[in-house]
Structures are given as structure tokens and as C-alpha cells.
Amino acid sequence: MLIRKGTPADADRIAALHTASWRSAYATLMPAAYLQGPLAEEHREKWRTRTSALGTDRLLLTAEEDGEVCGFLHLCTEDRRVHVDNLHVRPDRVGTGLGRRLLRRGFAWAATEYPGRDVFLEVLRGNDRAIVFYERQGGLRTAERPLRLAPGLVLDEIEYTWPAAQVGRLAEQEPQV
């Protein structure tokens, strides 16, 4: 498995994986019309924009095997913290340790580039598999709030935080990027 920094050339493959991941993980949380409708195009536009703006304040990692993107992680700085904006693994690779490897690589980047900053992410309430994963990785539940995804689509999200000292310890368990 090759884990490397993502580039603008990865945008469409990342968008496709992002959409497949949402369709699998959120099938019971979001309306089918949304998941099967505008979502794919929204993700294509989002990742084309994001990958064209990659810089020192954000990191995109892709995990590839045989030229296929099997997972990705996107981090950015926000509110004097580091935000795990996206962590997705191809549905048939969930539970293989790939998400853990990507998350730990992200912690290594955060500890190196933004030492002393906490790392946080949000997960949808009801995404039980992800919640269990983040708690096993040491994430602490620090907030809950509504998330407006689209007109008429409001879901609850839970924030998980890794304090800066913990990020540094977890970062030591993975090689630098």
C-alpha cells in the first residue's frame, strides 16, 4: 500500500471514493434521493476546488494499491486546531487498518507542522462504525451540534478531539510524510 501526498490529478478519483463511502456509510442516515442524486457532482466540484488549493495549511493523503485509490485523508487548520476534514476508506477496505494508518499519518503531520494544536473531526450521529473507530483511536467526545448538509437536510454531528499531547504520542507510532 502506497500512502502519498495527494495532488490535483487525484481529484476525480477522490471524489468517486468519497461518494461511494457516503453511499455505503450513510445509506440509513440520508435520503436516497440525495445520495444517488446530486452528491457525486457536489463531491467532484469540491475535490477539484480543494486539490487546486493545496498548500502548507492543509494535507491530502491518498492510499493506493495497484493504481487505485483505496482511502484518503484531508486535514486543514481551523480555529487554532487541526481539522480532520475527511477520512474515507473504500467500503470493501473498511476494517482493514487503512483508516488507522491514514489517521496516524495525519497526526504525524499535525504534530510536525502545527505542534501544540489539538486535532478534531466531526462524525454524524448514527455512523456507529466510525464512532467506535474514533473512540478506539483515543478521540474524546467534545461537542454535539446540528449540521446542515443541504436544504431540508439537517443531521446531528458529534465532535471528537485529540489533545495536542496525545497527537504527539500517536504521531510517534507512524512514519512522517
Secondary structure by P-SEA (a helix, b strand, c coil): cbbbbbcccaaaaaaaaaaaaaaacccccccaaaaacaaaaaaaaaaaaaaaaccccbbbbbbbcccccccbbbbbbcccbbbcccccccccccccaaaaaaaaaaaaaaaaccccbbbbccccccaaaaaaaaaaacccccbbbbbbccccbbbbbbbbbbcaaaaaaaaaacccc
